Amino acid sequence: MMNWPSDVALEFAAPQRGARGPLGSNLDAALQSMVQLSGGNPGSILGMLHMASRAQYRVDNQIKFHVLYLDYRMGRR
């Protein structure tokens, strides 16, 4: 799948987060990181959002995005 420009990828990701329920108080910053590190790849963004819903990636209502991203890149989806 073709990667999208950052603004398009953020537009795509914004409504997806609501479908997954409350994920963390830093979700906006995590979304920015997901878009940046994925290069705008929509499949990667969805995969990371799915992972963000797991308790193991949240502490004190914050998404621990760097751990999530490392696990995503290592294939621990």
PyMOL Python script that loads the backbone (N, CA, C, O; Angstrom):
from pymol import cmd

cmd.read_pdbstr("""\
ATOM      1  N   MET A   1       0.842  -1.173   0.000  1.00  0.00           N
ATOM      2  CA  MET A   1       0.000   0.000   0.000  1.00  0.00           C
ATOM      3  C   MET A   1       0.891   1.241   0.000  1.00  0.00           C
ATOM      4  O   MET A   1       1.931   1.270   0.659  1.00  0.00           O
ATOM      5  N   MET A   2       0.481   2.243  -0.731  1.00  0.00           N
ATOM      6  CA  MET A   2       1.253   3.475  -0.838  1.00  0.00           C
ATOM      7  C   MET A   2       1.164   4.283   0.462  1.00  0.00           C
ATOM      8  O   MET A   2       0.096   4.380   1.067  1.00  0.00           O
ATOM      9  N   ASN A   3       2.283   4.853   0.880  1.00  0.00           N
ATOM     10  CA  ASN A   3       2.297   5.710   2.053  1.00  0.00           C
ATOM     11  C   ASN A   3       1.681   7.056   1.712  1.00  0.00           C
ATOM     12  O   ASN A   3       1.799   7.547   0.590  1.00  0.00           O
ATOM     13  N   TRP A   4       1.026   7.639   2.699  1.00  0.00           N
ATOM     14  CA  TRP A   4       0.350   8.917   2.518  1.00  0.00           C
ATOM     15  C   TRP A   4       1.167  10.049   3.122  1.00  0.00           C
ATOM     16  O   TRP A   4       1.979   9.817   4.017  1.00  0.00           O
ATOM     17  N   PRO A   5       0.961  11.277   2.639  1.00  0.00           N
ATOM     18  CA  PRO A   5       1.581  12.437   3.295  1.00  0.00           C
ATOM     19  C   PRO A   5       1.077  12.527   4.739  1.00  0.00           C
ATOM     20  O   PRO A   5      -0.009  12.042   5.056  1.00  0.00           O
ATOM     21  N   SER A   6       1.862  13.140   5.595  1.00  0.00           N
ATOM     22  CA  SER A   6       1.537  13.204   7.027  1.00  0.00           C
ATOM     23  C   SER A   6       0.143  13.734   7.306  1.00  0.00           C
ATOM     24  O   SER A   6      -0.577  13.172   8.132  1.00  0.00           O
ATOM     25  N   ASP A   7      -0.252  14.809   6.629  1.00  0.00           N
ATOM     26  CA  ASP A   7      -1.557  15.404   6.919  1.00  0.00           C
ATOM     27  C   ASP A   7      -2.697  14.455   6.535  1.00  0.00           C
ATOM     28  O   ASP A   7      -3.706  14.383   7.237  1.00  0.00           O
ATOM     29  N   VAL A   8      -2.544  13.740   5.442  1.00  0.00           N
ATOM     30  CA  VAL A   8      -3.567  12.782   5.014  1.00  0.00           C
ATOM     31  C   VAL A   8      -3.607  11.604   5.987  1.00  0.00           C
ATOM     32  O   VAL A   8      -4.686  11.139   6.357  1.00  0.00           O
ATOM     33  N   ALA A   9      -2.443  11.124   6.397  1.00  0.00           N
ATOM     34  CA  ALA A   9      -2.377  10.000   7.328  1.00  0.00           C
ATOM     35  C   ALA A   9      -2.994  10.372   8.675  1.00  0.00           C
ATOM     36  O   ALA A   9      -3.675   9.550   9.287  1.00  0.00           O
ATOM     37  N   LEU A  10      -2.764  11.600   9.144  1.00  0.00           N
ATOM     38  CA  LEU A  10      -3.378  12.041  10.398  1.00  0.00           C
ATOM     39  C   LEU A  10      -4.888  12.131  10.266  1.00  0.00           C
ATOM     40  O   LEU A  10      -5.618  11.766  11.187  1.00  0.00           O
ATOM     41  N   GLU A  11      -5.354  12.613   9.131  1.00  0.00           N
ATOM     42  CA  GLU A  11      -6.797  12.669   8.877  1.00  0.00           C
ATOM     43  C   GLU A  11      -7.401  11.276   8.921  1.00  0.00           C
ATOM     44  O   GLU A  11      -8.491  11.084   9.459  1.00  0.00           O
ATOM     45  N   PHE A  12      -6.699  10.309   8.358  1.00  0.00           N
ATOM     46  CA  PHE A  12      -7.143   8.910   8.356  1.00  0.00           C
ATOM     47  C   PHE A  12      -7.147   8.353   9.777  1.00  0.00           C
ATOM     48  O   PHE A  12      -8.093   7.669  10.169  1.00  0.00           O
ATOM     49  N   ALA A  13      -6.109   8.636  10.546  1.00  0.00           N
ATOM     50  CA  ALA A  13      -5.940   8.039  11.867  1.00  0.00           C
ATOM     51  C   ALA A  13      -6.901   8.610  12.899  1.00  0.00           C
ATOM     52  O   ALA A  13      -7.313   7.893  13.810  1.00  0.00           O
ATOM     53  N   ALA A  14      -7.263   9.862  12.783  1.00  0.00           N
ATOM     54  CA  ALA A  14      -8.081  10.522  13.808  1.00  0.00           C
ATOM     55  C   ALA A  14      -9.383   9.778  14.099  1.00  0.00           C
ATOM     56  O   ALA A  14      -9.648   9.492  15.267  1.00  0.00           O
ATOM     57  N   PRO A  15     -10.206   9.450  13.112  1.00  0.00           N
ATOM     58  CA  PRO A  15     -11.446   8.740  13.443  1.00  0.00           C
ATOM     59  C   PRO A  15     -11.224   7.282  13.868  1.00  0.00           C
ATOM     60  O   PRO A  15     -12.083   6.696  14.527  1.00  0.00           O
ATOM     61  N   GLN A  16     -10.104   6.705  13.504  1.00  0.00           N
ATOM     62  CA  GLN A  16      -9.812   5.320  13.868  1.00  0.00           C
ATOM     63  C   GLN A  16      -9.618   5.176  15.372  1.00  0.00           C
ATOM     64  O   GLN A  16      -9.950   4.139  15.947  1.00  0.00           O
ATOM     65  N   ARG A  17      -9.086   6.203  16.006  1.00  0.00           N
ATOM     66  CA  ARG A  17      -8.818   6.113  17.442  1.00  0.00           C
ATOM     67  C   ARG A  17     -10.100   6.012  18.246  1.00  0.00           C
ATOM     68  O   ARG A  17     -10.127   5.333  19.273  1.00  0.00           O
ATOM     69  N   GLY A  18     -11.165   6.671  17.803  1.00  0.00           N
ATOM     70  CA  GLY A  18     -12.433   6.592  18.511  1.00  0.00           C
ATOM     71  C   GLY A  18     -13.037   5.203  18.459  1.00  0.00           C
ATOM     72  O   GLY A  18     -13.754   4.801  19.376  1.00  0.00           O
ATOM     73  N   ALA A  19     -12.758   4.475  17.404  1.00  0.00           N
ATOM     74  CA  ALA A  19     -13.301   3.128  17.249  1.00  0.00           C
ATOM     75  C   ALA A  19     -12.669   2.147  18.237  1.00  0.00           C
ATOM     76  O   ALA A  19     -13.225   1.079  18.495  1.00  0.00           O
ATOM     77  N   ARG A  20     -11.541   2.498  18.774  1.00  0.00           N
ATOM     78  CA  ARG A  20     -10.818   1.604  19.687  1.00  0.00           C
ATOM     79  C   ARG A  20     -11.061   1.945  21.155  1.00  0.00           C
ATOM     80  O   ARG A  20     -10.506   1.290  22.038  1.00  0.00           O
ATOM     81  N   GLY A  21     -11.878   2.955  21.427  1.00  0.00           N
ATOM     82  CA  GLY A  21     -12.137   3.359  22.802  1.00  0.00           C
ATOM     83  C   GLY A  21     -11.023   4.232  23.343  1.00  0.00           C
ATOM     84  O   GLY A  21     -10.077   4.558  22.626  1.00  0.00           O
ATOM     85  N   PRO A  22     -11.133   4.610  24.607  1.00  0.00           N
ATOM     86  CA  PRO A  22     -10.094   5.470  25.197  1.00  0.00           C
ATOM     87  C   PRO A  22      -8.773   4.712  25.314  1.00  0.00           C
ATOM     88  O   PRO A  22      -8.709   3.640  25.915  1.00  0.00           O
ATOM     89  N   LEU A  23      -7.746   5.274  24.743  1.00  0.00           N
ATOM     90  CA  LEU A  23      -6.457   4.588  24.730  1.00  0.00           C
ATOM     91  C   LEU A  23      -5.445   5.222  25.671  1.00  0.00           C
ATOM     92  O   LEU A  23      -4.619   4.516  26.249  1.00  0.00           O
ATOM     93  N   GLY A  24      -5.492   6.511  25.834  1.00  0.00           N
ATOM     94  CA  GLY A  24      -4.538   7.182  26.702  1.00  0.00           C
ATOM     95  C   GLY A  24      -4.634   8.678  26.550  1.00  0.00           C
ATOM     96  O   GLY A  24      -5.064   9.189  25.516  1.00  0.00           O
ATOM     97  N   SER A  25      -4.231   9.370  27.584  1.00  0.00           N
ATOM     98  CA  SER A  25      -4.328  10.826  27.550  1.00  0.00           C
ATOM     99  C   SER A  25      -3.328  11.453  26.582  1.00  0.00           C
ATOM    100  O   SER A  25      -3.481  12.616  26.211  1.00  0.00           O
ATOM    101  N   ASN A  26      -2.322  10.713  26.173  1.00  0.00           N
ATOM    102  CA  ASN A  26      -1.327  11.235  25.235  1.00  0.00           C
ATOM    103  C   ASN A  26      -1.543  10.688  23.821  1.00  0.00           C
ATOM    104  O   ASN A  26      -0.598  10.600  23.038  1.00  0.00           O
ATOM    105  N   LEU A  27      -2.778  10.325  23.499  1.00  0.00           N
ATOM    106  CA  LEU A  27      -3.068   9.709  22.212  1.00  0.00           C
ATOM    107  C   LEU A  27      -2.720  10.623  21.038  1.00  0.00           C
ATOM    108  O   LEU A  27      -2.220  10.150  20.018  1.00  0.00           O
ATOM    109  N   ASP A  28      -2.975  11.913  21.168  1.00  0.00           N
ATOM    110  CA  ASP A  28      -2.662  12.813  20.055  1.00  0.00           C
ATOM    111  C   ASP A  28      -1.172  12.802  19.730  1.00  0.00           C
ATOM    112  O   ASP A  28      -0.787  12.745  18.562  1.00  0.00           O
ATOM    113  N   ALA A  29      -0.341  12.856  20.763  1.00  0.00           N
ATOM    114  CA  ALA A  29       1.107  12.806  20.544  1.00  0.00           C
ATOM    115  C   ALA A  29       1.522  11.440  19.992  1.00  0.00           C
ATOM    116  O   ALA A  29       2.398  11.350  19.131  1.00  0.00           O
ATOM    117  N   ALA A  30       0.886  10.380  20.492  1.00  0.00           N
ATOM    118  CA  ALA A  30       1.204   9.031  19.998  1.00  0.00           C
ATOM    119  C   ALA A  30       0.811   8.900  18.534  1.00  0.00           C
ATOM    120  O   ALA A  30       1.542   8.292  17.752  1.00  0.00           O
ATOM    121  N   LEU A  31      -0.338   9.464  18.148  1.00  0.00           N
ATOM    122  CA  LEU A  31      -0.748   9.423  16.745  1.00  0.00           C
ATOM    123  C   LEU A  31       0.254  10.138  15.856  1.00  0.00           C
ATOM    124  O   LEU A  31       0.595   9.654  14.777  1.00  0.00           O
ATOM    125  N   GLN A  32       0.721  11.282  16.310  1.00  0.00           N
ATOM    126  CA  GLN A  32       1.745  12.019  15.549  1.00  0.00           C
ATOM    127  C   GLN A  32       2.969  11.138  15.339  1.00  0.00           C
ATOM    128  O   GLN A  32       3.519  11.080  14.239  1.00  0.00           O
ATOM    129  N   SER A  33       3.391  10.452  16.397  1.00  0.00           N
ATOM    130  CA  SER A  33       4.559   9.578  16.304  1.00  0.00           C
ATOM    131  C   SER A  33       4.291   8.397  15.384  1.00  0.00           C
ATOM    132  O   SER A  33       5.159   8.010  14.600  1.00  0.00           O
ATOM    133  N   MET A  34       3.089   7.819  15.474  1.00  0.00           N
ATOM    134  CA  MET A  34       2.740   6.694  14.612  1.00  0.00           C
ATOM    135  C   MET A  34       2.815   7.088  13.148  1.00  0.00           C
ATOM    136  O   MET A  34       3.351   6.351  12.320  1.00  0.00           O
ATOM    137  N   VAL A  35       2.275   8.254  12.837  1.00  0.00           N
ATOM    138  CA  VAL A  35       2.286   8.728  11.449  1.00  0.00           C
ATOM    139  C   VAL A  35       3.719   8.980  10.990  1.00  0.00           C
ATOM    140  O   VAL A  35       4.107   8.581   9.892  1.00  0.00           O
ATOM    141  N   GLN A  36       4.494   9.638  11.832  1.00  0.00           N
ATOM    142  CA  GLN A  36       5.870   9.966  11.467  1.00  0.00           C
ATOM    143  C   GLN A  36       6.716   8.711  11.284  1.00  0.00           C
ATOM    144  O   GLN A  36       7.404   8.567  10.273  1.00  0.00           O
ATOM    145  N   LEU A  37       6.669   7.810  12.250  1.00  0.00           N
ATOM    146  CA  LEU A  37       7.531   6.636  12.199  1.00  0.00           C
ATOM    147  C   LEU A  37       7.073   5.602  11.170  1.00  0.00           C
ATOM    148  O   LEU A  37       7.877   4.806  10.684  1.00  0.00           O
ATOM    149  N   SER A  38       5.780   5.617  10.840  1.00  0.00           N
ATOM    150  CA  SER A  38       5.285   4.679   9.830  1.00  0.00           C
ATOM    151  C   SER A  38       5.505   5.205   8.426  1.00  0.00           C
ATOM    152  O   SER A  38       5.319   4.475   7.452  1.00  0.00           O
ATOM    153  N   GLY A  39       5.898   6.463   8.313  1.00  0.00           N
ATOM    154  CA  GLY A  39       6.050   7.069   7.000  1.00  0.00           C
ATOM    155  C   GLY A  39       4.715   7.296   6.313  1.00  0.00           C
ATOM    156  O   GLY A  39       4.653   7.452   5.093  1.00  0.00           O
ATOM    157  N   GLY A  40       3.630   7.314   7.112  1.00  0.00           N
ATOM    158  CA  GLY A  40       2.301   7.525   6.554  1.00  0.00           C
ATOM    159  C   GLY A  40       1.637   6.262   6.042  1.00  0.00           C
ATOM    160  O   GLY A  40       0.649   6.338   5.311  1.00  0.00           O
ATOM    161  N   ASN A  41       2.159   5.100   6.412  1.00  0.00           N
ATOM    162  CA  ASN A  41       1.594   3.839   5.957  1.00  0.00           C
ATOM    163  C   ASN A  41       0.323   3.528   6.750  1.00  0.00           C
ATOM    164  O   ASN A  41       0.402   3.308   7.959  1.00  0.00           O
ATOM    165  N   PRO A  42      -0.850   3.504   6.101  1.00  0.00           N
ATOM    166  CA  PRO A  42      -2.100   3.307   6.833  1.00  0.00           C
ATOM    167  C   PRO A  42      -2.199   1.954   7.540  1.00  0.00           C
ATOM    168  O   PRO A  42      -2.782   1.875   8.621  1.00  0.00           O
ATOM    169  N   GLY A  43      -1.653   0.908   6.965  1.00  0.00           N
ATOM    170  CA  GLY A  43      -1.670  -0.398   7.613  1.00  0.00           C
ATOM    171  C   GLY A  43      -0.870  -0.405   8.901  1.00  0.00           C
ATOM    172  O   GLY A  43      -1.282  -0.998   9.897  1.00  0.00           O
ATOM    173  N   SER A  44       0.272   0.255   8.874  1.00  0.00           N
ATOM    174  CA  SER A  44       1.102   0.348  10.076  1.00  0.00           C
ATOM    175  C   SER A  44       0.406   1.163  11.156  1.00  0.00           C
ATOM    176  O   SER A  44       0.447   0.812  12.336  1.00  0.00           O
ATOM    177  N   ILE A  45      -0.226   2.242  10.751  1.00  0.00           N
ATOM    178  CA  ILE A  45      -0.937   3.082  11.710  1.00  0.00           C
ATOM    179  C   ILE A  45      -2.045   2.278  12.385  1.00  0.00           C
ATOM    180  O   ILE A  45      -2.183   2.320  13.608  1.00  0.00           O
ATOM    181  N   LEU A  46      -2.833   1.548  11.603  1.00  0.00           N
ATOM    182  CA  LEU A  46      -3.905   0.733  12.175  1.00  0.00           C
ATOM    183  C   LEU A  46      -3.351  -0.352  13.092  1.00  0.00           C
ATOM    184  O   LEU A  46      -3.918  -0.624  14.150  1.00  0.00           O
ATOM    185  N   GLY A  47      -2.245  -0.969  12.689  1.00  0.00           N
ATOM    186  CA  GLY A  47      -1.628  -2.002  13.520  1.00  0.00           C
ATOM    187  C   GLY A  47      -1.164  -1.453  14.856  1.00  0.00           C
ATOM    188  O   GLY A  47      -1.357  -2.085  15.894  1.00  0.00           O
ATOM    189  N   MET A  48      -0.553  -0.281  14.831  1.00  0.00           N
ATOM    190  CA  MET A  48      -0.082   0.318  16.086  1.00  0.00           C
ATOM    191  C   MET A  48      -1.251   0.780  16.949  1.00  0.00           C
ATOM    192  O   MET A  48      -1.188   0.665  18.173  1.00  0.00           O
ATOM    193  N   LEU A  49      -2.316   1.302  16.340  1.00  0.00           N
ATOM    194  CA  LEU A  49      -3.503   1.675  17.114  1.00  0.00           C
ATOM    195  C   LEU A  49      -4.111   0.446  17.778  1.00  0.00           C
ATOM    196  O   LEU A  49      -4.542   0.507  18.929  1.00  0.00           O
ATOM    197  N   HIS A  50      -4.147  -0.662  17.059  1.00  0.00           N
ATOM    198  CA  HIS A  50      -4.657  -1.901  17.644  1.00  0.00           C
ATOM    199  C   HIS A  50      -3.812  -2.306  18.850  1.00  0.00           C
ATOM    200  O   HIS A  50      -4.350  -2.683  19.891  1.00  0.00           O
ATOM    201  N   MET A  51      -2.518  -2.230  18.710  1.00  0.00           N
ATOM    202  CA  MET A  51      -1.625  -2.586  19.811  1.00  0.00           C
ATOM    203  C   MET A  51      -1.795  -1.638  20.987  1.00  0.00           C
ATOM    204  O   MET A  51      -1.687  -2.059  22.139  1.00  0.00           O
ATOM    205  N   ALA A  52      -2.060  -0.356  20.714  1.00  0.00           N
ATOM    206  CA  ALA A  52      -2.196   0.641  21.775  1.00  0.00           C
ATOM    207  C   ALA A  52      -3.371   0.337  22.696  1.00  0.00           C
ATOM    208  O   ALA A  52      -3.419   0.835  23.820  1.00  0.00           O
ATOM    209  N   SER A  53      -4.313  -0.468  22.236  1.00  0.00           N
ATOM    210  CA  SER A  53      -5.459  -0.807  23.070  1.00  0.00           C
ATOM    211  C   SER A  53      -5.114  -1.850  24.135  1.00  0.00           C
ATOM    212  O   SER A  53      -5.911  -2.095  25.041  1.00  0.00           O
ATOM    213  N   ARG A  54      -3.958  -2.452  24.035  1.00  0.00           N
ATOM    214  CA  ARG A  54      -3.541  -3.461  25.019  1.00  0.00           C
ATOM    215  C   ARG A  54      -2.992  -2.802  26.282  1.00  0.00           C
ATOM    216  O   ARG A  54      -2.266  -1.810  26.215  1.00  0.00           O
ATOM    217  N   ALA A  55      -3.343  -3.355  27.405  1.00  0.00           N
ATOM    218  CA  ALA A  55      -2.933  -2.802  28.702  1.00  0.00           C
ATOM    219  C   ALA A  55      -1.412  -2.750  28.865  1.00  0.00           C
ATOM    220  O   ALA A  55      -0.893  -1.880  29.564  1.00  0.00           O
ATOM    221  N   GLN A  56      -0.710  -3.663  28.235  1.00  0.00           N
ATOM    222  CA  GLN A  56       0.746  -3.708  28.407  1.00  0.00           C
ATOM    223  C   GLN A  56       1.447  -2.475  27.846  1.00  0.00           C
ATOM    224  O   GLN A  56       2.616  -2.243  28.154  1.00  0.00           O
ATOM    225  N   TYR A  57       0.763  -1.686  27.035  1.00  0.00           N
ATOM    226  CA  TYR A  57       1.369  -0.485  26.456  1.00  0.00           C
ATOM    227  C   TYR A  57       0.856   0.800  27.105  1.00  0.00           C
ATOM    228  O   TYR A  57       1.076   1.895  26.586  1.00  0.00           O
ATOM    229  N   ARG A  58       0.169   0.660  28.246  1.00  0.00           N
ATOM    230  CA  ARG A  58      -0.322   1.843  28.944  1.00  0.00           C
ATOM    231  C   ARG A  58       0.112   1.811  30.402  1.00  0.00           C
ATOM    232  O   ARG A  58       0.057   0.771  31.059  1.00  0.00           O
ATOM    233  N   VAL A  59       0.543   2.959  30.893  1.00  0.00           N
ATOM    234  CA  VAL A  59       0.886   3.128  32.299  1.00  0.00           C
ATOM    235  C   VAL A  59       0.374   4.503  32.708  1.00  0.00           C
ATOM    236  O   VAL A  59       0.655   5.504  32.048  1.00  0.00           O
ATOM    237  N   ASP A  60      -0.375   4.542  33.797  1.00  0.00           N
ATOM    238  CA  ASP A  60      -0.918   5.808  34.295  1.00  0.00           C
ATOM    239  C   ASP A  60      -1.645   6.587  33.203  1.00  0.00           C
ATOM    240  O   ASP A  60      -1.448   7.794  33.060  1.00  0.00           O
ATOM    241  N   ASN A  61      -2.479   5.899  32.439  1.00  0.00           N
ATOM    242  CA  ASN A  61      -3.282   6.496  31.363  1.00  0.00           C
ATOM    243  C   ASN A  61      -2.427   7.137  30.272  1.00  0.00           C
ATOM    244  O   ASN A  61      -2.877   8.068  29.605  1.00  0.00           O
ATOM    245  N   GLN A  62      -1.234   6.665  30.088  1.00  0.00           N
ATOM    246  CA  GLN A  62      -0.335   7.138  29.036  1.00  0.00           C
ATOM    247  C   GLN A  62       0.068   5.957  28.167  1.00  0.00           C
ATOM    248  O   GLN A  62       0.403   4.887  28.676  1.00  0.00           O
ATOM    249  N   ILE A  63       0.032   6.152  26.865  1.00  0.00           N
ATOM    250  CA  ILE A  63       0.509   5.121  25.946  1.00  0.00           C
ATOM    251  C   ILE A  63       2.033   5.174  25.950  1.00  0.00           C
ATOM    252  O   ILE A  63       2.620   6.234  25.730  1.00  0.00           O
ATOM    253  N   LYS A  64       2.661   4.059  26.194  1.00  0.00           N
ATOM    254  CA  LYS A  64       4.121   3.960  26.135  1.00  0.00           C
ATOM    255  C   LYS A  64       4.487   3.636  24.688  1.00  0.00           C
ATOM    256  O   LYS A  64       4.740   2.486  24.328  1.00  0.00           O
ATOM    257  N   PHE A  65       4.505   4.675  23.886  1.00  0.00           N
ATOM    258  CA  PHE A  65       4.587   4.503  22.453  1.00  0.00           C
ATOM    259  C   PHE A  65       5.903   3.912  21.981  1.00  0.00           C
ATOM    260  O   PHE A  65       5.904   3.101  21.056  1.00  0.00           O
ATOM    261  N   HIS A  66       7.011   4.285  22.578  1.00  0.00           N
ATOM    262  CA  HIS A  66       8.296   3.793  22.081  1.00  0.00           C
ATOM    263  C   HIS A  66       8.428   2.282  22.261  1.00  0.00           C
ATOM    264  O   HIS A  66       8.991   1.601  21.405  1.00  0.00           O
ATOM    265  N   VAL A  67       7.913   1.760  23.367  1.00  0.00           N
ATOM    266  CA  VAL A  67       7.917   0.309  23.572  1.00  0.00           C
ATOM    267  C   VAL A  67       6.977  -0.342  22.559  1.00  0.00           C
ATOM    268  O   VAL A  67       7.314  -1.365  21.962  1.00  0.00           O
ATOM    269  N   LEU A  68       5.799   0.253  22.365  1.00  0.00           N
ATOM    270  CA  LEU A  68       4.843  -0.254  21.400  1.00  0.00           C
ATOM    271  C   LEU A  68       5.465  -0.278  20.008  1.00  0.00           C
ATOM    272  O   LEU A  68       5.335  -1.268  19.287  1.00  0.00           O
ATOM    273  N   TYR A  69       6.134   0.794  19.630  1.00  0.00           N
ATOM    274  CA  TYR A  69       6.732   0.873  18.293  1.00  0.00           C
ATOM    275  C   TYR A  69       7.825  -0.188  18.114  1.00  0.00           C
ATOM    276  O   TYR A  69       7.901  -0.838  17.071  1.00  0.00           O
ATOM    277  N   LEU A  70       8.655  -0.355  19.121  1.00  0.00           N
ATOM    278  CA  LEU A  70       9.699  -1.388  19.026  1.00  0.00           C
ATOM    279  C   LEU A  70       9.083  -2.771  18.869  1.00  0.00           C
ATOM    280  O   LEU A  70       9.534  -3.564  18.042  1.00  0.00           O
ATOM    281  N   ASP A  71       8.060  -3.061  19.656  1.00  0.00           N
ATOM    282  CA  ASP A  71       7.396  -4.353  19.525  1.00  0.00           C
ATOM    283  C   ASP A  71       6.758  -4.505  18.150  1.00  0.00           C
ATOM    284  O   ASP A  71       6.813  -5.581  17.554  1.00  0.00           O
ATOM    285  N   TYR A  72       6.159  -3.443  17.650  1.00  0.00           N
ATOM    286  CA  TYR A  72       5.543  -3.489  16.325  1.00  0.00           C
ATOM    287  C   TYR A  72       6.595  -3.811  15.260  1.00  0.00           C
ATOM    288  O   TYR A  72       6.381  -4.667  14.401  1.00  0.00           O
ATOM    289  N   ARG A  73       7.720  -3.124  15.328  1.00  0.00           N
ATOM    290  CA  ARG A  73       8.785  -3.337  14.336  1.00  0.00           C
ATOM    291  C   ARG A  73       9.390  -4.731  14.441  1.00  0.00           C
ATOM    292  O   ARG A  73       9.861  -5.279  13.445  1.00  0.00           O
ATOM    293  N   MET A  74       9.380  -5.305  15.636  1.00  0.00           N
ATOM    294  CA  MET A  74       9.933  -6.643  15.828  1.00  0.00           C
ATOM    295  C   MET A  74       8.916  -7.726  15.474  1.00  0.00           C
ATOM    296  O   MET A  74       9.220  -8.917  15.547  1.00  0.00           O
ATOM    297  N   GLY A  75       7.710  -7.310  15.089  1.00  0.00           N
ATOM    298  CA  GLY A  75       6.713  -8.271  14.671  1.00  0.00           C
ATOM    299  C   GLY A  75       5.870  -8.867  15.769  1.00  0.00           C
ATOM    300  O   GLY A  75       5.207  -9.883  15.563  1.00  0.00           O
ATOM    301  N   ARG A  76       5.886  -8.248  16.933  1.00  0.00           N
ATOM    302  CA  ARG A  76       5.090  -8.760  18.066  1.00  0.00           C
ATOM    303  C   ARG A  76       3.705  -8.140  18.036  1.00  0.00           C
ATOM    304  O   ARG A  76       3.306  -7.439  18.966  1.00  0.00           O
ATOM    305  N   ARG A  77       2.997  -8.396  16.990  1.00  0.00           N
ATOM    306  CA  ARG A  77       1.681  -7.782  16.817  1.00  0.00           C
ATOM    307  C   ARG A  77       0.671  -8.689  17.399  1.00  0.00           C
ATOM    308  O   ARG A  77      -0.522  -8.383  17.373  1.00  0.00           O
TER     309      ARG A  77
END
""", "prot")
cmd.dss("prot")
cmd.show_as("cartoon", "prot")
cmd.util.cbc("prot")
cmd.orient("prot")
